[in-house]
Amino acid sequence: MNYNRSDNTFDYLFKVVLLGDSGVGKSNLLMRFARNEFNLESKSTIGVEFATRSIKVDDTVIKGQIWDTAGQERYRAITNAYYRGALGALIVYDISRHESFLNVEKWLKQLRDQSDPSIVLMLVGNKSDLNHIRQVSPEEAKSLAEREGLYFMETSALNSSNVENAFKHVLTHIYKVISKKVLEPKDNMTTMPKKGQTIQVNELLNNQKTGCCSG
């Protein structure tokens, strides 16, 4: 459920990036999550676009700032700068295009070269509505996710399947890791940041480990 509070009122702001080949549905995943919209005539993203949405976890309002990075090779130099500061990433492939799945490791390498090593990562097999022409099995994707330490979920931006779950899982996991870190005793004292206080999120996420889950 979307949390309807002023867009400028939130406790944490987390940047999450979408990666993957052109045409795998990154823009529609973003629009489905942020605005509950889907556009069959969606054109390829040029450069970088972003949208925001707030969710509530426990009693905390988290604002997700989701960046849609262009999948075309010629824009890779542009999007590299936007990996910096990202606390989470969804690496997207099209379940009906095996080539887009094979390129996941390329995107993963580029992401790890450009981002903090503690970033929360999810492998997303989009267009699950095209199961009748599937070229990538869930088992193949789960194997890659387990090998690379990624969460895994299949989604459909067309019919909304698992879109909410995928984004919320990443945002919630970032928050829980941060909460755990700020509550850990330091010099025999346990401290929690005050509302509105700036904290060094990347430091709090240091040594965070991920696992694999499936939708």
GUKE-230188 format. One record per residue (C-alpha): residue in one letter; y, z, x. Coordinates in Angstrom, 1 decimal. Example, Ala and Ser with C-alpha at 12.3 -4.5 7.8 and 13.67 -1.06 7.14 Angstrom:
BEGIN
LOKOL   r       c2       c3       c1
LOKOL   A     -4.5      7.8     12.3
LOKOL   S     -1.1      7.1     13.7
***
This chain:
BEGIN
LOKOL   r       c2       c3       c1
LOKOL   M      0.0      0.0      0.0
LOKOL   N      3.4     -0.9      1.3
LOKOL   Y      5.7      2.1      1.8
LOKOL   N      8.9      1.5      0.0
LOKOL   R     11.6      3.3      1.9
LOKOL   S     14.8      1.9      3.4
LOKOL   D     13.8     -0.6      6.1
LOKOL   N     16.1      1.3      8.5
LOKOL   T     14.4      4.6      7.9
LOKOL   F     11.2      5.1      9.9
LOKOL   D      9.7      7.5     12.4
LOKOL   Y      8.2      5.1     14.8
LOKOL   L      8.7      1.4     15.5
LOKOL   F      5.7     -0.4     17.0
LOKOL   K      5.8     -4.0     18.3
LOKOL   V      2.6     -6.0     17.7
LOKOL   V      2.1     -9.7     18.7
LOKOL   L     -0.1    -12.4     17.3
LOKOL   L     -1.8    -14.7     19.7
LOKOL   G     -4.1    -17.7     19.4
LOKOL   D     -4.3    -21.5     19.2
LOKOL   S     -2.0    -23.5     17.0
LOKOL   G     -3.3    -23.8     13.5
LOKOL   V     -5.5    -20.7     13.3
LOKOL   G     -3.2    -19.2     10.7
LOKOL   K     -1.1    -16.7     12.6
LOKOL   S      2.1    -17.4     10.6
LOKOL   N      0.3    -17.0      7.3
LOKOL   L     -1.3    -13.8      8.4
LOKOL   L      2.1    -12.5      9.2
LOKOL   M      3.6    -13.6      5.9
LOKOL   R      0.7    -12.2      3.9
LOKOL   F      1.1     -8.8      5.5
LOKOL   A      4.9     -8.6      5.5
LOKOL   R      5.7    -10.3      2.2
LOKOL   N      2.4    -11.0      0.5
LOKOL   E      3.1    -14.8      0.7
LOKOL   F      1.0    -17.8      1.7
LOKOL   N      2.2    -21.3      2.4
LOKOL   L     -0.3    -24.2      2.4
LOKOL   E      2.4    -26.4      3.9
LOKOL   S      3.1    -24.0      6.8
LOKOL   K      4.3    -25.8      9.9
LOKOL   S      3.6    -24.8     13.5
LOKOL   T      5.8    -22.0     14.8
LOKOL   I      8.4    -23.1     17.3
LOKOL   G      8.9    -20.4     20.0
LOKOL   V      8.8    -16.9     18.4
LOKOL   E      9.4    -15.5     14.9
LOKOL   F      8.9    -12.0     13.6
LOKOL   A      8.8     -9.9     10.4
LOKOL   T      8.6     -6.2      9.7
LOKOL   R      6.9     -3.9      7.3
LOKOL   S      6.6     -0.2      7.0
LOKOL   I      3.4      1.7      6.2
LOKOL   K      2.8      5.5      5.8
LOKOL   V      0.2      7.3      7.9
LOKOL   D     -0.2     11.0      7.0
LOKOL   D      3.4     12.0      6.5
LOKOL   T      4.8      9.6      9.0
LOKOL   V      6.5      6.2      8.4
LOKOL   I      5.5      3.5     10.9
LOKOL   K      7.5      0.3     11.0
LOKOL   G      5.5     -2.6     12.4
LOKOL   Q      7.5     -5.3     14.1
LOKOL   I      5.0     -8.2     14.1
LOKOL   W      5.8    -11.2     16.4
LOKOL   D      4.3    -14.6     15.7
LOKOL   T      4.0    -16.4     19.0
LOKOL   A      3.6    -20.2     19.1
LOKOL   G      0.1    -21.4     20.0
LOKOL   Q      1.1    -24.7     21.5
LOKOL   E      0.6    -24.8     25.3
LOKOL   R      4.1    -26.1     25.9
LOKOL   Y      5.6    -22.8     24.5
LOKOL   R      3.5    -20.5     26.6
LOKOL   A      6.3    -19.9     29.1
LOKOL   I      8.6    -18.8     26.2
LOKOL   T      6.1    -16.5     24.6
LOKOL   N      5.2    -14.7     27.8
LOKOL   A      8.4    -12.7     27.7
LOKOL   Y      7.5    -11.3     24.3
LOKOL   Y      4.3     -9.7     25.4
LOKOL   R      6.3     -7.0     27.2
LOKOL   G      6.8     -3.9     25.1
LOKOL   A      4.0     -4.8     22.7
LOKOL   L      1.8     -1.8     21.8
LOKOL   G     -0.7     -3.9     19.9
LOKOL   A     -2.0     -7.5     19.6
LOKOL   L     -4.1     -9.5     17.2
LOKOL   I     -5.9    -12.4     19.0
LOKOL   V     -6.7    -14.9     16.2
LOKOL   Y     -9.2    -17.7     16.0
LOKOL   D    -10.3    -20.0     13.1
LOKOL   I    -13.9    -19.3     12.1
LOKOL   S    -14.2    -23.1     11.3
LOKOL   R    -13.1    -24.2     14.7
LOKOL   H    -15.3    -23.1     17.6
LOKOL   E    -12.8    -24.4     20.1
LOKOL   S    -10.2    -21.9     18.9
LOKOL   F    -12.8    -19.1     19.5
LOKOL   L    -13.6    -20.4     23.0
LOKOL   N     -9.9    -20.2     23.8
LOKOL   V     -9.8    -16.5     22.9
LOKOL   E    -10.6    -15.5     26.5
LOKOL   K     -7.7    -17.6     27.8
LOKOL   W     -5.3    -15.8     25.4
LOKOL   L     -6.8    -12.5     26.3
LOKOL   K     -6.4    -13.1     30.0
LOKOL   Q     -2.8    -14.2     29.5
LOKOL   L     -2.1    -11.1     27.4
LOKOL   R     -3.6     -8.7     29.9
LOKOL   D     -1.6    -10.3     32.7
LOKOL   Q      1.7     -9.8     30.8
LOKOL   S      1.2     -6.5     28.9
LOKOL   D      0.6     -2.8     29.4
LOKOL   P     -3.2     -2.2     30.1
LOKOL   S     -3.3      0.4     27.3
LOKOL   I     -2.3     -2.1     24.5
LOKOL   V     -4.4     -1.8     21.3
LOKOL   L     -6.3     -5.1     20.8
LOKOL   M     -8.0     -6.7     17.8
LOKOL   L    -10.0     -9.9     17.7
LOKOL   V     -9.4    -11.6     14.3
LOKOL   G    -11.6    -14.4     12.9
LOKOL   N     -9.2    -15.9     10.3
LOKOL   K    -10.0    -18.3      7.4
LOKOL   S    -13.1    -16.4      6.3
LOKOL   D    -12.7    -18.4      3.0
LOKOL   L    -14.1    -21.4      4.9
LOKOL   N    -17.5    -19.7      5.3
LOKOL   H    -19.2    -22.9      4.1
LOKOL   I    -18.0    -24.8      7.2
LOKOL   R    -18.1    -21.8      9.6
LOKOL   Q    -18.6    -22.7     13.3
LOKOL   V    -18.3    -19.1     14.7
LOKOL   S    -20.8    -16.5     13.5
LOKOL   P    -19.7    -12.8     13.1
LOKOL   E    -22.4    -11.9     15.6
LOKOL   E    -21.0    -14.2     18.3
LOKOL   A    -17.5    -12.7     17.7
LOKOL   K    -18.8     -9.1     17.7
LOKOL   S    -20.5     -9.8     21.0
LOKOL   L    -17.2    -10.9     22.6
LOKOL   A    -15.3     -8.0     21.1
LOKOL   E    -17.8     -5.5     22.4
LOKOL   R    -17.8     -7.1     25.9
LOKOL   E    -14.0     -7.1     26.1
LOKOL   G    -13.4     -3.7     24.4
LOKOL   L    -11.7     -5.2     21.3
LOKOL   Y    -11.7     -4.2     17.7
LOKOL   F    -13.0     -7.0     15.4
LOKOL   M    -12.4     -8.1     11.9
LOKOL   E    -12.6    -11.3      9.8
LOKOL   T     -9.7    -12.1      7.5
LOKOL   S     -8.4    -14.7      5.1
LOKOL   A     -4.7    -15.2      4.7
LOKOL   L     -5.4    -17.5      1.8
LOKOL   N     -7.1    -14.8     -0.4
LOKOL   S     -5.8    -11.7      1.4
LOKOL   S     -9.2    -10.5      2.5
LOKOL   N     -8.9     -7.8      5.2
LOKOL   V     -5.3     -8.8      6.2
LOKOL   E     -4.0     -5.4      5.2
LOKOL   N     -6.9     -3.7      7.0
LOKOL   A     -6.4     -5.6     10.2
LOKOL   F     -2.7     -4.8     10.7
LOKOL   K     -2.9     -1.3      9.4
LOKOL   H     -5.9     -0.6     11.7
LOKOL   V     -3.9     -1.6     14.7
LOKOL   L     -0.7      0.2     13.7
LOKOL   T     -2.6      3.4     12.7
LOKOL   H     -4.6      3.4     15.9
LOKOL   I     -1.5      3.2     18.0
LOKOL   Y      0.0      6.1     16.1
LOKOL   K     -3.1      8.3     16.4
LOKOL   V     -3.2      7.7     20.1
LOKOL   I      0.4      8.6     20.5
LOKOL   S      0.0     11.7     18.3
LOKOL   K     -2.9     12.9     20.4
LOKOL   K     -1.0     12.4     23.6
LOKOL   V      2.2     14.2     22.5
LOKOL   L      0.1     17.2     21.3
LOKOL   E     -1.7     17.6     24.5
LOKOL   P     -0.6     20.7     26.4
LOKOL   K      1.6     20.1     29.4
LOKOL   D      2.4     23.0     31.7
LOKOL   N      0.8     25.3     29.2
LOKOL   M      3.1     24.1     26.4
LOKOL   T      2.5     21.9     23.4
LOKOL   T      5.4     19.8     22.3
LOKOL   M      6.0     17.3     19.6
LOKOL   P      9.0     14.9     19.5
LOKOL   K     11.6     15.5     16.9
LOKOL   K     12.4     13.0     14.2
LOKOL   G     14.4     10.2     15.7
LOKOL   Q     13.8     11.3     19.3
LOKOL   T     13.1      8.5     21.7
LOKOL   I      9.7      8.8     23.4
LOKOL   Q      8.1      6.8     26.2
LOKOL   V      5.3      5.2     24.1
LOKOL   N      3.6      3.3     26.9
LOKOL   E      3.3      6.5     28.9
LOKOL   L      1.8      8.3     25.9
LOKOL   L     -0.7      5.5     25.6
LOKOL   N     -1.8      5.7     29.2
LOKOL   N     -5.6      5.8     29.6
LOKOL   Q     -6.2      4.8     25.9
LOKOL   K     -9.6      3.2     25.3
LOKOL   T    -10.5      0.9     22.4
LOKOL   G    -13.8      0.2     20.7
LOKOL   C    -15.3     -2.4     18.4
LOKOL   C    -15.3     -2.3     14.7
LOKOL   S    -16.0     -5.0     12.1
LOKOL   G    -14.6     -5.7      8.7
***
